[in-house]
Amino acid sequence: MLCAAAADRNKEPILRVLRGCVDPSRALRALEVSSGSGQHVVHFAQALPHITWQPSDIDQRSLDSIAAYRELLKLENVEPPIRLDASQSWESWGGIQPESLHLIVNINMMHISPLACTEPYSVNGLITPQSNVDFDHSLKMRNPDWGLRDTSLLTALAEQNGMFLAKVVDMPANNKCLLFRKESVV
């Protein structure tokens, strides 16, 4: 089982955000895109038992780690992890139908992947504080397709796909949580 210090640090603040945006009286289905070690998904599954979680990742080591956490904790509301390449169309996502999901969660992926897969974020082109400026620079030095995404760009991409930015939540360590919602069809 992989263990990421950042996942342990951020799981409670992210859980608070999730609790604030889901109805605890409804059975829900959630996809976690890029589940990484699996620490988040099992933490959320324990705290939100009314949600059935589908973890995913592109990396086999991560998939193995998720499976190990799932096996250890025997959580009935966590599905076996699936390989998912977020840069590909949803049609290639292991048979997942978007209309079957109530929630899609993505943590710590957008800044270490090409834009086609689209935390900290830049806001209207401004990156603050200096630690995030340095982080963005180090990401781009490792891979020119990586880097902090601007909230206005992500908002525009969401709008092109029938979603809107509902809320921005400040998180620990100068991070932000962006909550996008699907526009209601009348």
C-alpha positions in Angstrom: 0.0 0.0 0.0 1.4 3.4 -1.0 1.2 6.2 1.5 1.3 9.9 0.5 1.8 12.4 3.3 -0.2 15.0 1.4 -3.2 12.6 1.1 -3.2 12.2 4.9 -2.9 15.9 5.4 -5.7 16.9 3.0 -8.2 14.1 3.5 -10.2 15.8 6.3 -10.4 19.3 4.7 -11.6 17.6 1.4 -14.1 15.4 3.3 -15.6 18.6 4.9 -16.1 20.0 1.4 -17.7 16.8 0.2 -20.0 16.6 3.2 -21.2 20.2 2.3 -22.1 19.3 -1.2 -23.8 15.8 -1.0 -27.2 14.8 0.4 -26.6 12.2 3.1 -30.1 10.8 2.7 -29.6 9.8 -0.9 -27.7 6.8 -2.2 -25.1 8.2 -4.6 -22.4 6.9 -7.0 -19.0 8.7 -7.3 -16.0 8.3 -9.6 -12.7 9.3 -8.2 -10.4 10.1 -11.2 -6.7 9.6 -10.5 -7.1 8.0 -7.1 -3.4 7.7 -6.5 -2.6 5.7 -3.4 -6.2 5.0 -2.5 -6.0 6.8 0.8 -8.6 9.4 -0.1 -11.2 7.1 -1.5 -11.2 4.7 1.5 -11.3 7.6 3.9 -14.3 9.1 2.1 -16.0 5.7 1.8 -15.7 5.2 5.6 -17.1 8.6 6.3 -19.8 8.7 3.6 -21.2 5.1 3.5 -24.2 6.2 1.4 -21.9 6.8 -1.6 -20.6 4.0 -3.7 -17.1 4.9 -4.9 -15.4 3.9 -8.1 -11.6 4.5 -7.8 -9.5 4.8 -10.9 -5.9 5.5 -12.0 -3.7 5.1 -15.0 -0.7 3.9 -13.0 -0.6 0.1 -12.2 1.2 0.7 -8.8 -1.6 3.0 -7.8 -4.2 0.5 -8.9 -2.5 -2.2 -6.8 -2.3 0.2 -3.8 -6.0 1.0 -4.1 -6.8 -2.7 -4.3 -4.7 -3.4 -1.2 -6.5 -0.7 0.9 -9.8 -2.0 -0.3 -8.9 -5.5 0.7 -7.6 -4.5 4.1 -10.6 -2.4 5.0 -13.3 -4.6 3.4 -15.3 -1.6 2.3 -18.5 -2.7 0.5 -19.0 0.8 -0.9 -15.7 0.8 -2.8 -15.7 -0.9 -6.2 -12.5 -2.6 -7.5 -10.2 0.1 -9.1 -10.3 0.5 -12.8 -7.6 1.8 -15.2 -8.7 5.2 -16.5 -6.8 7.5 -18.8 -8.3 10.9 -18.1 -6.8 12.3 -21.3 -9.1 10.0 -23.3 -12.9 10.4 -23.9 -15.2 9.0 -21.3 -16.2 6.3 -23.8 -12.9 4.5 -23.0 -13.4 4.7 -19.2 -14.2 1.1 -18.5 -17.9 1.2 -19.3 -18.7 4.1 -17.0 -21.7 6.0 -18.2 -21.6 9.7 -17.2 -25.3 9.8 -16.5 -24.8 7.0 -13.9 -22.6 9.3 -11.7 -23.7 11.8 -9.1 -20.2 13.0 -8.3 -16.8 13.1 -9.9 -13.9 13.8 -7.6 -10.4 14.7 -8.9 -7.6 15.5 -6.4 -4.0 16.5 -7.2 -4.0 15.6 -10.8 -4.6 18.6 -13.1 -1.2 20.2 -12.4 0.8 17.1 -13.1 -0.9 16.1 -16.3 -1.4 17.6 -19.8 -4.3 20.0 -20.1 -6.2 17.3 -22.0 -6.8 15.7 -18.6 -8.5 18.7 -17.4 -4.7 22.6 -7.3 -3.2 24.8 -6.5 -4.6 27.0 -9.3 -3.7 30.4 -10.6 -6.6 32.9 -10.4 -7.0 35.2 -13.3 -3.4 34.7 -14.3 -2.1 35.4 -10.8 -0.2 32.7 -8.8 0.2 33.4 -5.1 2.0 33.0 -2.7 5.7 32.6 -3.8 5.7 28.9 -2.8 3.0 28.3 -5.5 5.0 30.3 -8.0 8.0 28.1 -7.3 5.9 25.0 -7.4 4.5 25.9 -10.8 8.1 26.6 -12.1 9.3 23.2 -10.8 6.4 21.4 -12.5 7.1 23.1 -15.9 10.8 22.3 -15.6 9.9 18.6 -15.2 7.3 18.6 -18.0 6.2 21.6 -20.1 2.6 20.2 -20.2 2.4 20.4 -16.5 1.7 23.5 -14.3 -0.9 25.3 -12.3 -4.1 25.7 -14.2 -6.0 29.0 -14.2 -9.5 29.0 -12.7 -10.8 31.0 -15.6 -9.5 28.4 -18.1 -11.1 25.6 -16.1 -14.3 27.5 -15.8 -14.4 28.1 -19.5 -13.8 24.3 -20.2 -16.5 23.4 -17.7 -19.0 25.7 -19.4 -18.2 24.2 -22.8 -19.3 20.9 -21.2 -22.5 22.0 -19.6 -21.1 22.7 -16.1 -20.6 25.8 -14.1 -18.2 26.8 -11.2 -20.5 26.7 -8.2 -18.0 27.4 -5.4 -14.3 27.9 -4.6 -13.2 26.7 -1.2 -9.8 27.8 0.3 -7.9 24.8 1.5 -4.8 24.3 3.7 -1.3 25.0 2.2 -2.6 27.7 -0.2 -4.7 25.2 -2.2 -8.2 25.7 -3.6 -11.0 23.3 -4.1 -13.2 24.1 -7.2 -16.7 22.7 -7.2 -18.3 22.4 -10.6 -21.9 21.5 -11.0 -23.8 20.2 -14.0 -26.3 22.7 -15.4 -29.9 21.7 -14.8 -31.8 20.8 -17.9 -35.3 22.4 -17.9 
